[in-house]
Amino acid sequence: MNLDPQQPTTTDIPASSPDETAGLSDDMTSLPGLSTWPKVYLFVVVVFIAYVVFLTVLSRAFA
């Protein structure tokens, strides 16, 4: 419990206002080549498909 009136409490600290975060979009990822979430999802799906194809080719080549 803080009884000193000179020390700030957590309620005295202003929270970030919506104006401060207005420039940031929820769609932005901050990744250099994948700037939006749909691009990230597409990349993940493409890499997964390429990995499955690679494993299928290897399993047929060495079976």
Phi and psi restraints in degrees (value plus and minus 20) as a CYANA .aco file:
   2 ASN   PHI    -118.6   -78.6
   2 ASN   PSI      91.8   131.8
   3 LEU   PHI    -121.4   -81.4
   3 LEU   PSI     -26.4    13.6
   4 ASP   PHI    -103.2   -63.2
   4 ASP   PSI      98.5   138.5
   5 PRO   PHI     -91.8   -51.8
   5 PRO   PSI     -34.6     5.4
   6 GLN   PHI    -103.6   -63.6
   6 GLN   PSI     -42.0    -2.0
   7 GLN   PHI    -108.1   -68.1
   7 GLN   PSI     113.9   153.9
   8 PRO   PHI     -93.3   -53.3
   8 PRO   PSI     126.2   166.2
   9 THR   PHI    -122.1   -82.1
   9 THR   PSI     155.3   195.3
  10 THR   PHI     -86.2   -46.2
  10 THR   PSI     -44.2    -4.2
  11 THR   PHI     -98.1   -58.1
  11 THR   PSI     -36.7     3.3
  12 ASP   PHI    -102.4   -62.4
  12 ASP   PSI     -36.2     3.8
  13 ILE   PHI    -104.9   -64.9
  13 ILE   PSI     103.0   143.0
  14 PRO   PHI     -90.6   -50.6
  14 PRO   PSI     119.3   159.3
  15 ALA   PHI     -99.5   -59.5
  15 ALA   PSI     139.7   179.7
  16 SER   PHI     -87.8   -47.8
  16 SER   PSI     113.2   153.2
  17 SER   PHI    -106.4   -66.4
  17 SER   PSI     140.3   180.3
  18 PRO   PHI     -82.0   -42.0
  18 PRO   PSI     -45.3    -5.3
  19 ASP   PHI     -86.5   -46.5
  19 ASP   PSI     -51.9   -11.9
  20 GLU   PHI     -90.7   -50.7
  20 GLU   PSI     -52.7   -12.7
  21 THR   PHI    -121.3   -81.3
  21 THR   PSI      -8.8    31.2
  22 ALA   PHI     -86.2   -46.2
  22 ALA   PSI     -47.3    -7.3
  23 GLY   PHI     -96.7   -56.7
  23 GLY   PSI     -35.9     4.1
  24 LEU   PHI    -112.3   -72.3
  24 LEU   PSI     115.8   155.8
  25 SER   PHI    -127.4   -87.4
  25 SER   PSI     127.1   167.1
  26 ASP   PHI     -89.8   -49.8
  26 ASP   PSI     -39.1     0.9
  27 ASP   PHI    -102.2   -62.2
  27 ASP   PSI     -32.8     7.2
  28 MET   PHI    -104.7   -64.7
  28 MET   PSI     120.9   160.9
  29 THR   PHI    -129.3   -89.3
  29 THR   PSI     -38.8     1.2
  30 SER   PHI      47.9    87.9
  30 SER   PSI      -2.4    37.6
  31 LEU   PHI    -110.1   -70.1
  31 LEU   PSI     121.3   161.3
  32 PRO   PHI     -83.0   -43.0
  32 PRO   PSI     -65.0   -25.0
  33 GLY   PHI    -117.4   -77.4
  33 GLY   PSI     -36.2     3.8
  34 LEU   PHI    -140.4  -100.4
  34 LEU   PSI      66.5   106.5
  35 SER   PHI    -102.2   -62.2
  35 SER   PSI     -37.9     2.1
  36 THR   PHI    -145.8  -105.8
  36 THR   PSI     138.9   178.9
  37 TRP   PHI     -85.2   -45.2
  37 TRP   PSI     -58.1   -18.1
  38 PRO   PHI     -79.8   -39.8
  38 PRO   PSI     -55.1   -15.1
  39 LYS   PHI     -86.2   -46.2
  39 LYS   PSI     -57.9   -17.9
  40 VAL   PHI     -84.1   -44.1
  40 VAL   PSI     -66.6   -26.6
  41 TYR   PHI     -82.0   -42.0
  41 TYR   PSI     -62.5   -22.5
  42 LEU   PHI     -82.4   -42.4
  42 LEU   PSI     -61.7   -21.7
  43 PHE   PHI     -81.3   -41.3
  43 PHE   PSI     -64.2   -24.2
  44 VAL   PHI     -83.4   -43.4
  44 VAL   PSI     -62.9   -22.9
  45 VAL   PHI     -85.3   -45.3
  45 VAL   PSI     -63.2   -23.2
  46 VAL   PHI     -84.1   -44.1
  46 VAL   PSI     -63.1   -23.1
  47 VAL   PHI     -85.1   -45.1
  47 VAL   PSI     -60.1   -20.1
  48 PHE   PHI     -82.8   -42.8
  48 PHE   PSI     -65.8   -25.8
  49 ILE   PHI     -83.5   -43.5
  49 ILE   PSI     -61.9   -21.9
  50 ALA   PHI     -83.0   -43.0
  50 ALA   PSI     -58.5   -18.5
  51 TYR   PHI     -85.9   -45.9
  51 TYR   PSI     -63.2   -23.2
  52 VAL   PHI     -84.2   -44.2
  52 VAL   PSI     -62.3   -22.3
  53 VAL   PHI     -83.4   -43.4
  53 VAL   PSI     -63.0   -23.0
  54 PHE   PHI     -80.9   -40.9
  54 PHE   PSI     -65.1   -25.1
  55 LEU   PHI     -85.9   -45.9
  55 LEU   PSI     -56.8   -16.8
  56 THR   PHI     -85.2   -45.2
  56 THR   PSI     -63.5   -23.5
  57 VAL   PHI     -83.4   -43.4
  57 VAL   PSI     -63.3   -23.3
  58 LEU   PHI     -85.8   -45.8
  58 LEU   PSI     -60.2   -20.2
  59 SER   PHI     -87.4   -47.4
  59 SER   PSI     -53.9   -13.9
  60 ARG   PHI     -96.6   -56.6
  60 ARG   PSI     -52.0   -12.0
  61 ALA   PHI     -93.2   -53.2
  61 ALA   PSI     -53.0   -13.0
  62 PHE   PHI    -129.9   -89.9
  62 PHE   PSI      -3.0    37.0
